[in-house]
Amino acid sequence: MDGETQDLIPDVLIVSIILFAFGILLKADEDIGKYSKWMKSQPGTKAFRNRSQRADGNSLGTR
């Protein structure tokens, strides 16, 4: 009985580490998505200028 428990411990540890890493990757992906949306909403950033150019079909430089 005791030997079986010792055999299971490394498997459980490996699986939990994999799930933990996968969770971190998902969370990071979510945060990157929020950050890029936030960047597009900030005036003065390249992403904001690109979005503005697409919106009105004219560059912001030519007024």
C-alpha positions in Angstrom: 0.0 0.0 0.0 2.8 2.4 1.0 4.8 1.6 -2.2 1.8 2.3 -4.4 1.4 5.8 -2.9 5.0 6.6 -3.5 4.7 5.5 -7.1 1.7 7.9 -7.7 3.3 11.0 -6.2 5.6 11.8 -9.2 2.8 11.3 -11.7 0.5 13.6 -9.7 3.2 16.2 -9.4 4.0 16.1 -13.1 0.3 16.5 -14.1 -0.2 19.3 -11.6 2.9 21.2 -12.9 1.6 20.8 -16.5 -1.8 22.1 -15.6 -0.3 24.9 -13.7 1.9 26.0 -16.6 -1.1 25.7 -19.0 -3.1 27.9 -16.7 -0.3 30.5 -16.6 -0.1 30.5 -20.5 -3.9 30.9 -20.8 -3.9 33.8 -18.3 -0.9 35.5 -20.1 -2.7 35.2 -23.4 -5.8 36.8 -21.8 -3.7 39.7 -20.4 -1.9 40.2 -23.8 -5.3 40.5 -25.4 -6.5 43.1 -22.9 -3.2 45.0 -23.2 -3.4 45.2 -27.0 -7.0 46.5 -26.8 -5.8 49.0 -24.2 -3.0 50.1 -26.5 -5.4 50.7 -29.4 -7.5 52.9 -27.2 -4.5 55.1 -26.2 -4.0 58.2 -28.4 -0.4 58.7 -29.6 0.4 55.1 -29.9 1.1 53.5 -33.3 -1.8 51.1 -32.9 -4.2 54.0 -32.2 -2.9 55.8 -35.3 -3.3 52.7 -37.5 -6.8 52.2 -36.2 -7.7 55.9 -36.8 -6.3 55.7 -40.4 -8.5 52.7 -41.1 -11.5 54.3 -39.6 -11.6 57.4 -41.8 -9.5 56.3 -44.7 -7.2 59.3 -44.2 -3.9 59.6 -42.4 -3.9 61.9 -39.3 -0.9 63.8 -40.7 -2.9 65.4 -43.5 -5.5 67.7 -42.0 
